[in-house]
């Protein structure tokens, strides 16, 4: 999207850039009829009774509703734990959900939108990213001690955003009722108390037990925290609302809090997932390209496959541990937060002989980021940047080696495909991002997969044209590039999918649903000046 210059905060920091969005501009007059209160200013936080209750989606939808109505709104998540991330306009790294929320608000993503990002590297440890830059790796106990320092980063970012925008729409993390995490909390009520902001609580009725979730969450909070909750939103409802009404009446009488709305279950939204892998696809017919992706223990940026999941000519399957590896036309090795450990996982689960058999029968293979590193001869981690120091043999399908370095490379990139024997690919533009700690060298790089800005080569192709590797996330996101890659993989009449258009349509549908099913006046009342 085209972007206008940055909107600077009072401190002079570029907090974000407004995007020109014809669809949003077109619908702004329609949004004006949604009876939104005027004079909105301040911070509103969305917390959930559980993980995946709908916080990320609700914040994205509210950002779009407000932006359509001309409110200068910005998304914010104090602390995120996710392996799906995005590269920002200021050269940092934030959670993918905040990048989506930024798009919903008509902004370019900025590190202030997610000042603390935790990227798990094991069951007990994570890489700590502060204001977009990797600072250290800590285990859970050490991070708990570090939280007061992280909180200062959170409050500094919130202050900058509050100075630059009218409304800061905040997403909590997990649940505020996690008693063991309440001390030094920076993600939920600890943040809300620190900045003195109102909170709405969302719960997922599709899981069952929605009333227990809401009442139980309130019961776990302190008196001041309970007072912050201005109402409830029930998410993912299917059925007759009249049958739910007695429960809603009981909930309001029991808690003294209003139900601000009941949102229907929305099928078919094409929105970036924060962390969970979404395998469901619409029914597809006709000639299909079979694509399989291994679900690595530390798989990262699996949103790379959103365009394939939505593509009407692609049968995309994520293959988890212990599942049989089915025949396929294309195998894609995804990104990984712990490349050597995930490489060992693939071997233990039979992927090495499966890859070689797949290639013998003429199949194609793509490696993205960590997957690219696995396709080479060796992956060396002499300093233990992603775990225990050491070296691992790669699959040896491309002639290069990778050394994991302490400095993470973060770039927003664009370029064009350089597929052998596919002249139309040279016109297929790729727009994506690099986010990796590897430095790769070797003869195979003389046959790049892409040419990036200033004719910088990226990745490699095998001499037989069956294997392709790239450090760029987002290979399939642009329609022309998607079509060219699918034709390279064997789908003769492949077309591209416009993922950006699908995402935009989903944001508009989501915003319309919120306006139709939420009491927007009551929801936004805490943001009105007294």
NORPEWO-V703530 format. One record per backbone hydrogen bond with DSSP energy under -1.0 kcal/mol. CO is the residue of the C=O (numbers start at 0). NH is the residue of the N-H. E is the energy in kcal/mol with one decimal. If there is no record, write none. Layout:
BEGIN
CO&NH&E  CO&NH&E
END
This chain:
BEGIN
1&19&-2.4  6&14&-1.3  8&11&-1.9  12&8&-2.3  15&6&-2.5  16&107&-1.9  17&3&-2.3  20&24&-2.6  21&25&-2.8  22&26&-1.9  26&30&-2.6  27&31&-1.6  29&32&-1.2  30&33&-2.3  41&167&-2.4  43&169&-3.0  44&199&-2.5  45&171&-3.0  46&201&-2.7  53&57&-2.6  54&58&-2.7  55&59&-2.2  56&60&-2.6  57&61&-2.6  58&62&-2.5  59&63&-2.0  60&64&-2.5  61&65&-2.5  62&66&-2.5  63&67&-2.5  64&68&-1.1  65&70&-2.5  66&69&-1.5  70&72&-1.3  71&165&-1.6  71&166&-2.1  73&168&-2.6  75&170&-2.6  77&115&-1.1  79&117&-3.3  82&300&-1.0  83&95&-2.4  85&93&-2.2  87&90&-1.7  91&87&-2.1  93&85&-2.7  94&98&-1.3  95&99&-2.1  96&100&-2.4  97&101&-2.2  98&102&-2.1  99&103&-2.2  100&104&-1.6  101&106&-3.1  102&105&-1.1  105&18&-5.0  108&88&-2.4  109&112&-1.8  110&113&-1.3  112&76&-2.6  114&130&-2.7  115&79&-2.4  116&128&-2.6  117&81&-1.7  118&126&-2.7  123&139&-1.8  124&120&-1.9  124&121&-1.6  125&137&-2.3  126&118&-2.3  127&134&-3.3  127&135&-1.0  128&116&-2.6  129&132&-1.9  132&129&-2.3  135&127&-3.5  137&125&-2.2  138&142&-2.5  139&143&-1.9  140&144&-1.5  141&145&-1.4  142&146&-1.1  145&148&-1.3  145&149&-1.8  146&150&-2.8  147&151&-1.0  148&152&-1.2  149&153&-2.1  150&154&-2.7  151&155&-2.0  152&156&-2.1  153&157&-2.4  154&158&-2.2  155&159&-2.0  156&160&-2.5  157&161&-2.7  158&162&-1.7  159&163&-1.1  160&164&-2.0  165&41&-2.6  166&73&-2.1  167&43&-2.2  168&75&-1.9  169&45&-3.1  174&177&-1.0  176&178&-1.5  177&180&-2.0  178&181&-1.4  181&184&-1.8  187&191&-2.3  188&192&-3.0  189&193&-1.5  190&194&-2.1  191&195&-1.0  191&196&-1.7  197&44&-2.2  198&229&-3.1  199&46&-2.7  200&232&-2.4  201&48&-2.1  202&234&-3.4  204&207&-1.0  208&212&-2.3  209&213&-2.1  210&214&-2.7  211&215&-2.6  212&216&-2.0  213&217&-2.1  214&218&-2.1  215&219&-1.1  217&220&-1.5  221&225&-2.7  222&226&-1.9  227&198&-2.5  230&200&-2.3  231&259&-3.2  232&202&-2.1  233&262&-3.2  234&204&-2.3  236&264&-1.9  239&242&-1.3  240&244&-1.3  243&247&-1.8  244&248&-2.6  245&249&-2.2  246&250&-2.5  247&251&-2.3  248&252&-2.2  249&253&-2.9  250&254&-2.2  251&255&-2.4  257&231&-2.5  259&518&-2.9  260&233&-2.2  262&236&-2.7  288&314&-2.6  289&328&-2.2  289&329&-2.1  290&316&-2.3  291&331&-2.2  292&318&-2.8  293&295&-1.1  295&298&-1.5  297&336&-2.5  300&303&-1.8  301&304&-1.8  302&305&-1.7  304&308&-2.5  305&309&-1.8  310&313&-1.4  312&288&-2.8  314&290&-2.5  316&292&-2.3  318&294&-2.6  319&322&-1.8  328&363&-2.4  329&291&-2.2  330&365&-2.4  332&367&-2.6  334&299&-1.7  337&341&-2.6  338&342&-2.4  339&343&-2.0  340&344&-1.8  341&345&-2.3  342&346&-2.0  343&347&-2.4  344&348&-1.4  345&350&-2.6  346&349&-1.7  349&353&-1.1  350&354&-2.7  351&355&-2.1  352&356&-2.5  353&357&-2.5  354&358&-2.3  355&359&-2.1  356&360&-1.6  357&362&-2.6  358&361&-1.8  363&330&-2.2  364&467&-2.5  365&332&-2.8  366&469&-2.3  367&370&-2.4  368&372&-2.0  369&373&-1.9  370&374&-1.1  372&375&-1.2  373&394&-3.1  374&396&-1.5  374&397&-1.8  375&395&-2.8  376&393&-3.0  377&401&-2.1  378&391&-2.1  379&403&-3.2  380&383&-1.2  380&389&-1.5  389&380&-3.1  391&378&-2.6  397&399&-1.7  398&443&-2.3  399&376&-3.4  400&440&-2.5  401&379&-3.1  402&438&-2.2  408&435&-1.7  410&433&-2.9  412&431&-2.4  414&429&-2.5  415&450&-2.5  418&421&-1.5  421&424&-1.4  422&425&-1.1  423&426&-1.3  424&427&-1.8  427&416&-1.7  429&414&-2.2  431&412&-2.2  432&472&-2.9  433&410&-2.0  435&408&-3.6  436&404&-3.5  438&402&-2.2  440&400&-2.9  441&444&-1.5  442&445&-2.1  443&446&-1.8  446&460&-1.4  448&417&-2.5  449&457&-2.1  450&415&-2.4  451&454&-1.1  452&455&-1.2  455&451&-3.6  457&448&-2.1  457&449&-2.0  459&468&-2.6  461&464&-1.5  465&364&-2.5  466&461&-2.4  467&366&-2.1  468&459&-1.9  469&368&-3.0  472&432&-1.6  473&476&-1.2  477&481&-2.8  478&482&-2.5  479&483&-2.4  480&484&-2.5  481&485&-2.1  482&486&-2.2  483&487&-2.3  484&488&-1.7  485&490&-2.6  486&489&-1.2  489&491&-1.1  490&493&-1.4  496&498&-1.4  497&501&-2.0  498&502&-2.7  499&503&-2.4  500&504&-2.5  501&505&-2.0  502&506&-2.3  503&507&-2.1  504&508&-2.4  505&509&-2.7  506&510&-2.5  507&511&-2.5  508&512&-2.0  509&513&-2.3  510&514&-2.4  511&515&-1.9  512&516&-1.8  513&517&-2.1  517&519&-1.6  518&522&-2.7  519&523&-2.4  523&526&-2.1  524&527&-1.9  526&40&-2.7
END
